[in-house]
C-alpha cells in the first residue's frame, strides 16, 4: 500500500493532464516524434487513459493522462486515478492548468489509488510515484488518505477478526498514536452504568458488547462523533436470509468511518475538543437473545417496543447518543450503516444525511462537491413521528409498512438528542459494490471528507 507522495527529484517524468477538448493544442506543443506517436496510437484523451511518450534508449520522455470531456468528468469521480496502475515505474511530476479543488481531487485520487487491503494477502504496490503537485496541501491530503485507509481496513476485516474487542483495540491503537484518552465499558458493566439497550442487543453473542469512549483535544468547540459498531449482524431472532447476511461484516461501517474521520482530525491538529462514542456489539442468536415483542428501557428513559430484532443499530446508537447528549456538545454527528431504505432511495454512492440546523446542512452541501464526497440531505420529517409511536411503548424500533424507512430511523435517533441543539445523522452504505477509480470493491468511507471540509465553518475553527 502506498498512500504518500514521492520525494522531489530533478529527473521526475512529466505527467501531463489532457482535457479532451484541448488535445489538439497539446499535440501542437509536442515534438514531432511525440505528435506522430500520438496520431499512430489513436489516443483520444479519454478520462484516465494513459499514453506513454517514448524517449531514447528505452527511456520515458513523459506521459499523457486524459481528462476526458465534461460529460465524462461529471459521471466519474477520481477518473484520473486509473492512470496510476497503468503508468510504468518511475517518479512523475504533474503538468496541468488545474487549480484548487479540481487539483486536490487529482492528487487525492492518486493517493487513494495506492490503497490495497493487505491483512490476508499481499498485493503489489503501484510502481509509479507522484511528487506532490504545487498548489496542494500535501500533508492534509496524506492525512485524509490515511484516515480513509483506516476506515477501509476496518470494514474489510471479517468479523472473525473484527469483533467488539477488536474494534476497541483499533480505537485504543488510534488513541495511543495521537495521545487521546479512551475508556471501554464491557459486558454487564453496561447494565450497571445504564446502557441497557447496548447490552440487550449484544448479550446473546459470545463476544461481549462494549461502549468505546475516546476524548482528544483540550480547547476549542466540542464535537462528538457516534458510530454504529455492529461487528456482525445476523438479524438476531429475526434471522436474515443468507444472501442478506453476506456483507454484514460491514455493519460496523459507521464506527469505522468515525474512527477514520477522527484520525484525520487529530493528524491535522484541528483546534477542537473531540469525543468518539462507539457502541460495539454483535447481533447474534442464542437463548439469551432479545426478542420481538420485548420492551426495552433506554438510557434516556424512553421505552422501546421491539418489533424486529434486525433493527438493532438504532438501539445501540440511542444509548450512545443519550450519553453524548448529556454533555451538550456544540455539534453531534452519528454515522451508521442503518437502513436498506437509504440505499433504495439514493443508491450506494450518495450518503444521505439529516440535520437539525439548516446552516449545517448548507455547509455540508457546499463542502461535499469540493472534496468529491457526495452527500444528499434528507428531512427530519416531523409528520412521520407518529409512525414510530406504537402506543404500548414510547417508540417502535421497526414501524410496519416499509415506507420512509431511513427517515423513520433518523427520527428515532433524534428522540435521544434532546439537549444538543445541532445534530447531524448520516445513513451510509460503507461499501463499494463494484470497482471504480481510487475505490476498489470493499469498504469505503462516506461523508467523512465532506464533514472534515465543512467543520471549520460549522464550528468556526
Beta strands, then each sheet from edge to edge (+ up, - down):
strand 1: 13-19
strand 2: 50-54
strand 3: 60-68
strand 4: 90-95
strand 5: 128-130
strand 6: 181-186
strand 7: 210-216
strand 8: 221-233
strand 9: 272-283
strand 10: 295-297
strand 11: 303-305
strand 12: 331-336
strand 13: 351-355
strand 14: 375-377
strand 15: 395-396
strand 16: 423-427
strand 17: 431-432
strand 18: 442-443
sheet 1: 2+ 3- 1- 4- 5-
sheet 2: 6+ 7- 9+ 8+ 12+ 16+ 13- 14-
sheet 3: 10+ 11- 15-
sheet 4: 17+ 18-
end
